[in-house]
């Protein structure tokens, strides 16, 4: 069962990374991240 969960986690992680890359490539995505970083300081 743990092997099945780890495989699911990996595929979900890869999908998340792919979405994050697309988000970072867009100007709006970068602006949102910059605002987010400023709010954390």
C-alpha positions in Angstrom: 0.0 0.0 0.0 2.8 2.4 0.8 4.3 1.8 -2.7 1.0 2.7 -4.3 0.8 5.9 -2.2 4.4 6.9 -3.0 3.7 6.5 -6.8 0.5 8.6 -6.5 2.4 11.3 -4.6 5.2 11.3 -7.2 2.7 11.7 -10.1 0.8 14.4 -8.2 4.1 16.2 -7.4 5.1 16.1 -11.1 1.8 17.5 -12.1 2.1 20.3 -9.5 5.6 21.1 -10.7 4.4 21.3 -14.3 1.6 23.7 -13.3 4.0 25.7 -11.2 6.4 26.1 -14.2 3.5 27.3 -16.5 2.4 29.7 -13.7 6.0 31.1 -13.4 6.3 31.6 -17.1 3.3 34.0 -17.2 3.8 37.6 -16.2 0.7 37.5 -14.0 2.1 34.5 -12.1 5.4 36.2 -11.4 3.6 39.4 -10.2 1.4 37.4 -7.8 4.5 35.6 -6.4 6.3 38.9 -6.0 3.4 40.3 -4.0 3.2 37.2 -2.0 6.9 37.5 -1.1 6.5 41.1 -0.1 3.6 40.2 2.2 5.7 37.6 4.0 8.4 40.2 4.9 
